[in-house]
């Protein structure tokens, strides 16, 4: 029995010394030191030995297991250290190599225009309000002085979900909701940015989806002079401090009087060129004084409160500001187009 234990020790130490894998080393631990290993099999015969021999065999057995266990732990430490050295060698960084380029994104031109306009109006005391893109007919049309059957609805033909809900055709419903919440009490000074939708044929200057930024101011002493001053500040902020504006009579159901707003051409400074078609002016937005009916339907006393509203197409501003010729470029996600704005 003692000879067999010594033989198992020699075999185990030899296998441990020759192993090169941690999993294989663990298998050797189970093989020689496990409950079903050869050492345990030998020790089963101790019951047939004399007491003096049994004691001696037990001591030798413990010594053999201790020697094998120590050899396994030593080998394990060696293999782990070797594995770390190999990992470090494989993951060595050559600091002389050129660094990788970090590609930084760019703000989309429509978002850039929106951010710039928001910053301008916030500095003027406005708050930014938002509303749902799927809107009720009640807010999209009726509260804006466009009852069912009104011919002006045809100019805003849209995508209907049901007879009473649709994709909003402008951000004016946000104004109607804010007026409703105010319950006839001013002042109100807001802008409403967001996507709007109209059933339109897409071409270089038209899109079925576009971004609109509307403004609304309601108080007891608001006049057209306030509207003109606000729009002049807007034009100079977006196109240059030397810009001028003019107001032309127009019609919108929710404002009275209504105006179209032109800005002096940035290319010819109002002298006339191919961009402005020789007029010196370029149309940029529509505006007007809030119609008394809109105020009354929202619970405001139109004899006490007045206000103005305006609607800006972010695409229109961006196309003029950056010289973009095709509105579809905003929506094709072509990186060659987007990267120009870095």
N, C-alpha and C positions, 0 to 999 in steps of 0.2 A: 504494500500500500504506500509506504513512504517513497519507494522508488517511482511509483506511478505519479505521485504528487510532484516530485522533482522533475519528472519528464514533462508533465503538463506545464510546469513553470517555464521550462526551457522553450517549449513549443509556443507558449503564449508570448513570451518576451521577443522571440524571433519574429512572430507575426506582427506584433505591435511595432517593432523597429522598422519593418518593411512597409507598413501602411503609409499611404500618402493622401488619405481622404478622411475627413471628420466623420462621415457617415459610416465608412468602413470601420473606423476606430470604435465607434459606438456599438457596431455589430459585434466586434471582438469582446467588448465589455460584457454584453449579454451572453455571448458564447461561453466565456470562461467563468464569469462571476454570477451568472443568472441561476435561478433555482433549478433549472433543468440542465445546467452545465456539467462537464465531466468531473469537476472537483466535487460537486455535490453527489454525483453518482458514486465516486470513490468513498465518500464519507458515509454512505449508507451501510458499508460493511463494518463500521466501527462497533456495531452492536454485537458482533461475534468475537471481538477482541477482549483480551484480559484487561482489567482496569488500568494497570501500569502502561500497557501498550496504547490503550485508548487515549490516555492523557497525552502521551508523546505524539500520537497521530493528530490530535486536536491542535497542539501547538504548531506542528509542521504545516497543517492545513491553513491555519490563520496566517502564518508567515508567508506561505505561497500566495494566498489571496491578497495580502498586503503588498507584496512585491509586484504582483501583476497590476493591482489598482494604482500603485504609485507610478509604474511605467506608463500606464494609460494616461494618467493626468499630465505627466511630463510631456508625452507625445502630443496630447491635445493642445497644450500651451504652445508647443513648437509649430503645430499646423495652423493654429489661429494667428500667431505672429507672422507666419509665412503668407497667409491669406491677406492680412492687412498690407504687407509689403507689396504683394502683387496688385492689390486694389489701388494703392498709392501710385504704383508705377503706371498702371493703365489710365489713371485719371489725372496724370500730370498735365498741368496747363503751361503751354509755351507762351510766356508773357511777351515774347517778341513778335507774335503773330498779330496782324491787324484786328481790331475789335469788330464785333458784329454791329451792323447798322440798326438802330432802333427807329422803325418807321412810325412817326407820330402822325396821328390823324389830323383832320382839319374840319373846322366848323362849316357845315353846308351853307352856301350863300343865302338861302332862304332863312335859315336859322340865324345867320349873322345879321341880316336885315332886321329880323324880328327882335333879336337881342338889342340891337342898336336903338330901335324905336321904343322898346320897353324902357330902356335906360333913360332915354330922352323924356318920356312922359312921366316916369316915376320921379324924375328930377323936378318936374313941373307940378307935382302933387297928385298925380293920378294913381289909382290902384289897378292891378291887373285882374280881370275876372275871366272865368272860363265856363263853358257849358257843354251839354251833350251834342254829339255830332248827329245822332238820330233824334230828330226833334218832332214835336207835335205841330200840326198845322196851326193850332191856336196861337202858339208863340212865334212861329216862323212867318205867319202871314197876318192873321186876324188882329192881333194886338199891335200890329204895325200899319194899321189902316189899309189892309188888303183883304177885304172880306171875300168870301167864296164868290166866284164869278167875276171878280175884278179883272179887267183886261190886262193890267200891269203884271199879273201873275204869269202871263205867257212869256215875259222876258226872263223869268226865273224858273223855267221848266226844269223839273228835277227828277230825282229817283225816289219814287214812292214805295214805302213798305206796306202800308195799308192806306185806306182813304183818308185817315187822320194822322198818319205819321210818315215822315220822309227824311232823307238825308238833307240837312239844313243847307239852304242856298246862300246864306250869308251869316255872319256872326251877330246880326241884329237881335236874334232871339235871346242872346245873353243880356242885351240891354233891356229887353222886355221883362226878363226874369228879375233883373236887379231893380227895375222900376216897381214891379209887383211887390217885392220884398220890402221896399222902402215905405210902402203904404202912404204915399202922398207927401212924404216929408223929405225935403232936400237938405243940404246940397248933395249932388252926385257927381263924381268925376272919375271916369273909368275908361280903360281901353280893353278890348276883347280880341285877342289873337286866336287863330285856329284855322283848321282846314274846313273848306266848304265845297259843295258839289252842285254842278248844274249839267243837265243833259246837253252836251255841246260836242261839235266835231273838233277833234284835236288837230291843230295845225301849228304853225310857227308862233302864233300869238294867242291861241285859245287852248284851254284844257278843261276836261270835265271835272278835274279836281284842282283847286288852287288854294293859296293861303291868303286870308283876309285879316286885316287889323282894323277894327272899328273903334271909334272914340265917342264918348257921350259925356256932356257936361250939362247939368241942370241946377239952376239957382234962381234967385229972385231978380237978378239984374244982368242977365246974360244977353249980349247983343251980337249982331253980325261983326262988329269990330273985334270982339273977343275971338270969334271964329277965324277971321282973317289973320289976326296976330298970331294965333296958334299955328295956323297952316304955313305962315311965312317962316316961323321958327323951325317947323318941320322941314320945309324945303331947303333952308340954308344949312341945317344940320346934315341932311342926307346928300346934298348936291354942291354945297359950297356957300360961303358967306356972301358972295356977290349975287346970288340968285334973287329973282323977283317972282312974284306970282300975280295972276289975274283971275278974277271970278267971272264966269259966264252963266247967264240964266239957264236953268235946266228944270227937269221934273223928276221927283222921286215921291212916291205916295206917302212916305213917312216923314218928309220934311217940307216946310213951306215958309219962306221961299227956299228953293233948291238951287245949287250952283255946281258947275263943273269947274275944277281947279287946274290951271295950267301953270307951268314953271318955265322960266326962260331957258332956252336950249343951252346945254353945257358945252356943246361944240362951237357954236357961233356966237354965244352970249347975246342972243336975241336979234342978230343981224339977218338971219335967214340962211339956211343951208339945206342939203339933201336929207339930213336927219329930221329936221322939223318941217320939211316940205316948204321951205321958204317963208314960213310964218314967224319964226323966231320963238315960238312957244311949243311946249309939249304937254299934253294932258296927263295928269298923274292921279287924280282921284275925284270922287264926288262928295258933296257935303251939303249942309243946309241947316236951317233952324228947325228944331223938332216940331212936328205938326201938332197943333192943339188937340186933335182927336187922339193921338198917341198918348199924350199926357193925361187926358180925361179918362181914357180906357184903363189906365194904370192907377187911377185914383188921385192924380195930381190936379190941382186947381190951375187951369191954363191961364187965368187972369193974374195969378200970383207968381207962378213959376214959368220961366222960359229956359230954353237951352239950345245947344247945337250938337250935331252929330256929323261924323265923317267916316268914310270907308276907304281903306288903302289896300291895294293888292300888292302883297309882298313881292310877287313875281315881277310886277310892273316896275316897282322901285329897283329891284335887283338888276333887271335887264337894262334900265337906264343908267344905273350907277356903275355897273361893271361892263357895259357894252355887249351884253348877251343877246344874240339875234333869234334864238329859237327857245321857246318856253319849255319844249320837251326835254331839253338838256338837264333841267332840274330833276327829272324823274327817271332817267335811264340808268342811274347809278354807274356811270362811266367814270372810272378813276382818273382818266386823262382829263376830264372836265373838272372834277372835284379838286384835283391836285393843283390846279391853277390858282387856287385861292389860299395857298399856304403863305 
